[in-house]
């Protein structure tokens, strides 16, 4: 068994304009390879309107159910296991799809569901949103079928409308947090993703964010329910799991890749936070 395959949007039949939007059932029928664990190099949004099963994102399992929407960023690992017929919609778009339109390459970072944290990216839509979101997907499908430069911009606006509606309606516990605090958390998560291999201490990130370690830790505990150190360790563990699935990659090489001094230290770290050794985790796959 090799590492998870990484699919580019071009490999899913998108030849231009960096966007794919269509009903979910034919999408899966055309791309059966997506039913096994894989990664994307593009953003991926799925909305279920009927059906059931399980959905695994970065080794976390979710029950598939109607009116559930999920958001994924490039690099995440996922797969589905459906029980019977499934219905809904899918939206895929490249990392560059909004950049020239918005002139802000980091705009999607404003949305908590695009954080790359699995539990924050799977949402159950309230009844007040269900018909509205379905209508947006239907409008996007119509636009994509007769694509031209003007339609393409309208499609972008529709996708942003979808994100904004859901963001405004999401009643997570952080809704009342100040914009400044939310920005600090988002920037902390982004910095972890960029530096987790070399920066392991909250104080290192606090310095980059121009805040004190105590403030950063209190903010994480209040908004995310975990310490700043836990957030860093969780990212290291996630990357370790992703690498361990490649059976051709020695565990000693994985330890080196993740900047551990030796293999035994990596094994102790992994077992402490996962409950099994790297070898035992690898055998599960």
TORLUM-562832 format. One line per field, with one value per atom (N, C-alpha, C): residue number from 1; x, z, y. Coordinates in steps of 0.1 Angstrom, whole numbers. Layout:
REM residues N
seq: [NUM,...]
c1: [X,...]
c3: [Z,...]
c2: [Y,...]
This chain:
REM residues 285
seq: [1,1,1,2,2,2,3,3,3,4,4,4,5,5,5,6,6,6,7,7,7,8,8,8,9,9,9,10,10,10,11,11,11,12,12,12,13,13,13,14,14,14,15,15,15,16,16,16,17,17,17,18,18,18,19,19,19,20,20,20,21,21,21,22,22,22,23,23,23,24,24,24,25,25,25,26,26,26,27,27,27,28,28,28,29,29,29,30,30,30,31,31,31,32,32,32,33,33,33,34,34,34,35,35,35,36,36,36,37,37,37,38,38,38,39,39,39,40,40,40,41,41,41,42,42,42,43,43,43,44,44,44,45,45,45,46,46,46,47,47,47,48,48,48,49,49,49,50,50,50,51,51,51,52,52,52,53,53,53,54,54,54,55,55,55,56,56,56,57,57,57,58,58,58,59,59,59,60,60,60,61,61,61,62,62,62,63,63,63,64,64,64,65,65,65,66,66,66,67,67,67,68,68,68,69,69,69,70,70,70,71,71,71,72,72,72,73,73,73,74,74,74,75,75,75,76,76,76,77,77,77,78,78,78,79,79,79,80,80,80,81,81,81,82,82,82,83,83,83,84,84,84,85,85,85,86,86,86,87,87,87,88,88,88,89,89,89,90,90,90,91,91,91,92,92,92,93,93,93,94,94,94,95,95,95,96,96,96,97,97,97,98,98,98,99,99,99,100,100,100,101,101,101,102,102,102,103,103,103,104,104,104,105,105,105,106,106,106,107,107,107,108,108,108,109,109,109,110,110,110,111,111,111,112,112,112,113,113,113,114,114,114,115,115,115,116,116,116,117,117,117,118,118,118,119,119,119,120,120,120,121,121,121,122,122,122,123,123,123,124,124,124,125,125,125,126,126,126,127,127,127,128,128,128,129,129,129,130,130,130,131,131,131,132,132,132,133,133,133,134,134,134,135,135,135,136,136,136,137,137,137,138,138,138,139,139,139,140,140,140,141,141,141,142,142,142,143,143,143,144,144,144,145,145,145,146,146,146,147,147,147,148,148,148,149,149,149,150,150,150,151,151,151,152,152,152,153,153,153,154,154,154,155,155,155,156,156,156,157,157,157,158,158,158,159,159,159,160,160,160,161,161,161,162,162,162,163,163,163,164,164,164,165,165,165,166,166,166,167,167,167,168,168,168,169,169,169,170,170,170,171,171,171,172,172,172,173,173,173,174,174,174,175,175,175,176,176,176,177,177,177,178,178,178,179,179,179,180,180,180,181,181,181,182,182,182,183,183,183,184,184,184,185,185,185,186,186,186,187,187,187,188,188,188,189,189,189,190,190,190,191,191,191,192,192,192,193,193,193,194,194,194,195,195,195,196,196,196,197,197,197,198,198,198,199,199,199,200,200,200,201,201,201,202,202,202,203,203,203,204,204,204,205,205,205,206,206,206,207,207,207,208,208,208,209,209,209,210,210,210,211,211,211,212,212,212,213,213,213,214,214,214,215,215,215,216,216,216,217,217,217,218,218,218,219,219,219,220,220,220,221,221,221,222,222,222,223,223,223,224,224,224,225,225,225,226,226,226,227,227,227,228,228,228,229,229,229,230,230,230,231,231,231,232,232,232,233,233,233,234,234,234,235,235,235,236,236,236,237,237,237,238,238,238,239,239,239,240,240,240,241,241,241,242,242,242,243,243,243,244,244,244,245,245,245,246,246,246,247,247,247,248,248,248,249,249,249,250,250,250,251,251,251,252,252,252,253,253,253,254,254,254,255,255,255,256,256,256,257,257,257,258,258,258,259,259,259,260,260,260,261,261,261,262,262,262,263,263,263,264,264,264,265,265,265,266,266,266,267,267,267,268,268,268,269,269,269,270,270,270,271,271,271,272,272,272,273,273,273,274,274,274,275,275,275,276,276,276,277,277,277,278,278,278,279,279,279,280,280,280,281,281,281,282,282,282,283,283,283,284,284,284,285,285,285]
c1: [8,0,9,6,14,6,12,6,-7,-16,-29,-26,-34,-33,-37,-32,-35,-41,-54,-61,-61,-58,-58,-72,-77,-90,-90,-79,-78,-81,-77,-79,-93,-102,-116,-124,-118,-125,-127,-120,-121,-110,-113,-103,-100,-109,-108,-115,-112,-119,-117,-111,-107,-119,-130,-142,-150,-156,-165,-176,-189,-201,-211,-216,-226,-233,-244,-250,-241,-243,-233,-234,-245,-246,-238,-240,-232,-218,-214,-200,-193,-200,-194,-194,-205,-205,-194,-191,-180,-166,-165,-152,-152,-153,-153,-140,-129,-117,-117,-127,-129,-135,-139,-145,-134,-122,-111,-103,-95,-89,-80,-81,-73,-72,-64,-63,-67,-69,-72,-61,-58,-50,-58,-72,-81,-91,-99,-109,-121,-128,-139,-150,-162,-174,-185,-191,-201,-213,-225,-238,-247,-250,-259,-273,-282,-296,-304,-298,-304,-293,-296,-286,-280,-272,-265,-252,-245,-232,-222,-209,-199,-190,-184,-174,-162,-150,-138,-130,-127,-118,-106,-94,-82,-84,-89,-90,-101,-109,-120,-133,-142,-154,-166,-174,-187,-198,-210,-222,-227,-229,-235,-250,-255,-270,-275,-288,-293,-291,-289,-287,-274,-264,-251,-242,-234,-225,-211,-201,-187,-178,-167,-157,-143,-136,-122,-112,-100,-90,-80,-71,-61,-52,-50,-41,-48,-60,-67,-70,-70,-73,-88,-95,-109,-113,-125,-132,-146,-155,-168,-171,-181,-186,-201,-208,-222,-230,-242,-251,-263,-263,-274,-272,-283,-283,-279,-273,-269,-273,-276,-280,-274,-272,-267,-259,-249,-242,-227,-219,-204,-199,-190,-183,-168,-161,-146,-141,-131,-124,-110,-102,-87,-84,-71,-66,-66,-66,-65,-78,-89,-102,-107,-105,-110,-99,-87,-76,-76,-77,-78,-91,-101,-114,-115,-109,-110,-97,-86,-73,-69,-74,-71,-69,-56,-54,-58,-59,-62,-77,-85,-99,-107,-105,-112,-108,-97,-93,-102,-111,-121,-131,-133,-144,-138,-144,-139,-140,-149,-151,-140,-132,-121,-108,-108,-96,-88,-93,-86,-87,-96,-98,-111,-111,-122,-135,-134,-146,-153,-145,-151,-156,-154,-157,-169,-176,-188,-199,-209,-220,-234,-243,-257,-265,-270,-277,-291,-295,-308,-318,-331,-341,-342,-339,-340,-330,-319,-309,-310,-317,-316,-321,-332,-337,-329,-324,-316,-303,-296,-283,-285,-296,-299,-301,-308,-310,-297,-288,-275,-267,-267,-261,-267,-280,-287,-283,-283,-279,-265,-256,-242,-241,-248,-248,-253,-263,-268,-258,-251,-240,-229,-225,-213,-216,-229,-232,-231,-232,-231,-221,-209,-199,-193,-192,-185,-179,-171,-164,-174,-186,-195,-202,-205,-211,-201,-189,-179,-178,-179,-179,-191,-203,-215,-214,-208,-206,-198,-187,-179,-187,-196,-204,-214,-219,-228,-221,-209,-201,-198,-195,-192,-205,-216,-229,-232,-229,-230,-222,-209,-200,-205,-210,-214,-227,-236,-249,-246,-237,-235,-227,-217,-209,-218,-227,-236,-245,-249,-259,-253,-239,-233,-233,-239,-240,-231,-218,-208,-205,-198,-196,-187,-180,-171,-178,-191,-198,-197,-197,-197,-183,-173,-159,-156,-147,-144,-136,-137,-131,-116,-110,-96,-92,-99,-96,-97,-108,-109,-98,-93,-82,-69,-67,-55,-55,-67,-68,-65,-72,-70,-55,-49,-34,-26,-29,-22,-23,-35,-37,-29,-29,-22,-7,-2,13,16,8,11,12,3,3,16,21,33,46,46,58,58,48,47,59,67,78,90,90,102,99,87,83,73,77,68,63,67,63,54,43,34,41,52,59,64,68,74,63,51,40,35,35,31,40,53,62,59,55,51,38,30,16,16,28,29,19,17,9,17,13,20,16,24,20,8,7,-5,-18,-17,-29,-33,-23,-26,-32,-26,-32,-46,-48,-62,-72,-68,-76,-80,-70,-73,-82,-80,-88,-103,-104,-118,-125,-118,-125,-125,-114,-113,-114,-114,-115,-103,-91,-79,-67,-56,-45,-38,-30,-22,-12,-7,2,-5,-17,-25,-28,-30,-33,-20,-9,4,6,4,7,-3,-16,-26,-22,-15,-11,1,9,21,15,6,0,-7,-14,-21,-12,-1,9,16,18,24,15,2,-8,-8,-8,-8,5,16,28,29,24,24,16,7,-1,7,18,27,36,33,41,55,58,71,80,75,83,86,99,103,99,96,91,103,115,126,127,123,123,112,100,89,93,100,105,114,123,132,125,115,107,100,95,88,97,110,120,121,119,122,137,142,157,160,151,153,139,140,128,120,128,122,114,119,112,99,100,88,77,82,72,65,73,67,57,61,52,39,40,28,19,25,17,10,16,10,-2,-2,-13,-23,-20,-29,-34,-25,-29,-23,-17,-11,3,12,25,23,33,32,31,37,36,22,16,2,-8,-6,-14,-13,-1,2,-5,-5,-11,-27,-33,-47,-51,-41,-44,-37]
c3: [0,0,0,-9,-10,-3,-3,3,-4,3,-3,-16,-26,-39,-37,-45,-44,-58,-58,-71,-73,-85,-89,-96,-96,-102,-116,-123,-137,-139,-130,-130,-129,-125,-123,-134,-145,-157,-159,-151,-152,-161,-173,-183,-183,-177,-177,-166,-163,-153,-138,-136,-122,-113,-118,-109,-115,-106,-109,-99,-104,-95,-102,-95,-101,-90,-93,-84,-78,-66,-59,-65,-68,-73,-86,-96,-108,-106,-97,-94,-89,-80,-74,-84,-92,-102,-112,-116,-126,-120,-107,-100,-88,-91,-81,-73,-78,-71,-59,-58,-47,-34,-36,-25,-16,-20,-11,-6,5,10,0,0,-10,-5,-12,-9,-21,-19,-30,-30,-42,-42,-44,-42,-44,-32,-32,-21,-26,-16,-19,-9,-14,-6,-10,-1,-3,5,-1,6,4,15,14,16,7,8,11,9,12,12,20,21,35,37,49,47,57,57,66,63,71,62,68,61,70,65,73,68,76,73,82,77,85,97,95,105,115,114,122,115,121,115,118,107,108,102,108,102,91,79,68,70,69,70,62,59,50,57,48,52,60,57,62,51,55,45,51,43,48,38,44,37,39,28,29,22,27,22,15,6,0,10,7,16,26,29,38,32,41,36,40,30,33,24,28,20,26,18,22,22,30,29,30,18,17,19,25,26,17,5,-4,-13,-18,-26,-18,-25,-19,-28,-23,-31,-25,-33,-29,-40,-36,-45,-41,-51,-48,-56,-49,-55,-52,-63,-62,-69,-63,-70,-66,-75,-73,-63,-59,-49,-56,-69,-76,-80,-78,-84,-79,-67,-62,-61,-63,-60,-69,-82,-91,-90,-86,-84,-72,-61,-48,-45,-51,-48,-34,-28,-14,-13,-15,-15,-2,9,22,26,16,20,26,21,26,41,45,59,69,64,73,78,71,74,82,94,103,97,88,83,72,68,59,67,80,88,86,80,79,91,101,113,111,110,106,114,127,135,133,128,125,111,102,88,84,94,91,99,91,98,94,103,101,99,87,84,90,96,101,90,93,83,75,82,75,64,64,54,43,46,37,23,21,7,1,9,3,-3,5,0,-12,-12,-24,-36,-35,-46,-51,-42,-46,-54,-50,-57,-71,-72,-85,-94,-89,-97,-102,-93,-98,-108,-107,-118,-131,-131,-143,-149,-141,-146,-152,-145,-150,-163,-166,-179,-191,-189,-200,-196,-193,-188,-198,-194,-201,-191,-195,-185,-175,-180,-171,-162,-167,-158,-148,-151,-142,-130,-132,-121,-113,-119,-112,-104,-109,-102,-89,-91,-79,-68,-73,-63,-56,-64,-58,-47,-50,-41,-28,-30,-18,-10,-17,-11,-2,-7,1,13,12,23,34,29,38,45,38,45,56,53,63,75,72,82,91,86,94,102,98,105,115,114,122,137,146,159,169,164,173,185,195,207,206,194,193,186,183,176,183,196,203,205,201,203,194,199,191,179,169,156,158,167,170,175,185,190,179,171,160,150,148,138,144,157,163,162,165,164,150,141,127,123,126,123,130,143,150,143,139,132,118,112,99,101,112,115,119,126,130,118,108,96,88,89,82,89,102,110,120,120,131,131,120,120,128,129,135,148,149,161,169,181,189,202,205,218,215,224,222,222,230,231,218,209,196,187,188,180,186,199,206,201,200,195,181,172,158,158,167,168,176,182,190,202,208,220,230,243,253,252,257,257,266,277,285,278,271,264,253,246,235,241,252,258,263,269,274,263,252,240,234,233,227,236,249,259,258,257,257,244,232,219,213,217,211,221,233,243,245,241,243,244,249,251,238,238,226,223,233,231,225,229,223,209,205,191,182,188,180,180,191,191,182,182,173,158,154,140,137,147,145,144,153,152,139,134,122,110,110,99,100,113,115,110,112,107,92,86,71,66,72,67,70,81,85,75,68,59,47,44,34,39,36,42,36,26,20,27,36,43,57,59,73,84,95,106,111,110,113,104,91,82,85,90,94,106,116,128,124,114,109,102,94,87,96,108,117,128,126,134,148,150,162,163,175,176,173,177,174,173,168,166,178,189,202,208,206,211,204,190,182,186,188,192,205,215,228,226,219,216,210,199,192,201,208,217,227,233,243,238,226,221,212,208,199,207,216,223,218,206,201,195,193,187,172,166,151,144,148,141,142,154,156,148,147,139,124,120,106,102,111,109,107,113,111,97,89,75,65]
c2: [-12,0,12,22,34,45,57,69,72,80,83,90,87,94,109,118,132,135,139,142,157,161,175,177,189,192,189,190,186,171,163,149,144,154,151,156,159,163,178,186,200,205,210,213,228,236,251,257,269,277,273,262,258,256,251,249,238,230,219,220,220,219,211,201,192,184,177,168,157,153,144,130,125,111,108,116,114,116,126,128,116,109,97,85,84,74,75,88,90,88,90,89,80,67,57,56,61,62,70,79,88,81,69,61,55,56,51,63,62,74,81,94,102,116,124,138,146,159,168,179,185,197,209,208,219,219,230,231,222,216,207,209,211,213,203,196,187,189,188,190,178,171,159,163,159,162,149,137,124,114,103,92,91,81,79,71,70,63,70,69,75,83,93,102,104,100,102,113,123,134,134,133,133,124,111,101,103,113,115,111,104,98,106,108,115,107,108,101,110,104,111,112,124,125,137,137,148,162,171,186,188,180,182,187,197,202,202,199,198,206,211,219,213,212,207,216,217,225,215,220,211,204,192,184,175,177,168,155,144,131,127,121,118,106,100,91,89,83,81,66,62,48,49,50,52,39,40,29,32,27,29,42,47,58,71,80,93,104,116,127,140,150,162,169,177,185,186,189,190,202,209,221,219,219,218,231,237,248,249,254,255,266,265,275,289,290,303,308,301,304,318,321,334,345,342,351,363,361,373,381,374,381,389,385,392,400,396,403,401,390,387,372,367,352,345,353,347,348,352,356,344,332,320,317,323,321,327,336,343,333,322,312,301,299,288,275,272,259,256,266,263,264,260,260,248,237,225,216,220,212,205,191,183,187,187,189,203,212,225,227,216,218,209,202,194,200,206,213,208,208,204,217,218,231,232,243,245,245,242,243,256,267,280,281,273,274,263,252,241,244,250,253,263,273,284,279,270,264,255,247,239,248,259,268,274,277,283,272,260,249,248,248,246,258,270,281,280,275,273,263,252,242,247,255,261,271,278,287,279,268,261,254,251,244,253,266,276,286,281,290,300,312,323,332,342,351,357,362,368,358,347,336,331,331,326,336,349,358,356,354,352,339,329,317,319,327,330,337,347,354,344,335,325,316,312,304,312,325,334,336,337,338,326,314,302,302,306,307,317,328,339,336,330,326,316,306,296,302,310,316,325,332,341,333,321,313,303,301,291,296,289,293,286,285,279,287,282,289,301,302,314,325,324,335,348,348,361,366,359,363,375,384,396,392,401,398,397,405,404,390,385,372,361,362,352,353,365,367,361,363,357,342,336,321,316,323,319,320,331,332,322,319,309,295,291,279,279,290,291,289,296,295,281,274,260,252,253,245,248,260,263,259,258,257,245,236,226,217,215,206,212,225,232,239,245,253,244,241,232,238,250,257,268,270,281,294,296,309,313,303,306,313,307,313,326,327,339,351,348,359,363,353,356,364,362,368,381,384,396,396,385,384,376,376,368,353,344,330,327,334,333,337,348,353,343,338,328,315,311,298,300,312,315,316,322,324,310,301,288,280,281,274,279,292,298,295,296,295,281,273,260,249,252,241,233,238,231,241,237,246,249,259,262,250,244,233,221,219,208,210,222,225,222,225,222,207,200,186,179,183,177,178,189,190,181,179,170,155,152,138,136,146,144,141,149,147,133,129,116,105,106,96,96,108,108,101,103,97,82,78,64,55,60,52,48,54,50,39,27,16,15,22,22,32,40,50,45,43,38,47,42,50,59,55,63,75,74,85,95,89,98,106,100,107,118,115,126,137,133,143,152,147,155,162,160,167,162,149,142,138,139,135,121,112,98,91,78,71,67,64,61,72,84,96,98,96,98,87,75,64,67,72,76,87,97,109,104,96,91,83,73,65,73,83,91,98,103,111,103,91,83,71,66,54,41,42,30,35,25,29,31,38,40,27,16,3,-2,-1,-6,2,15,24,20,18,14,1,-9,-22,-20,-10,-8,-5,0,3,-6]
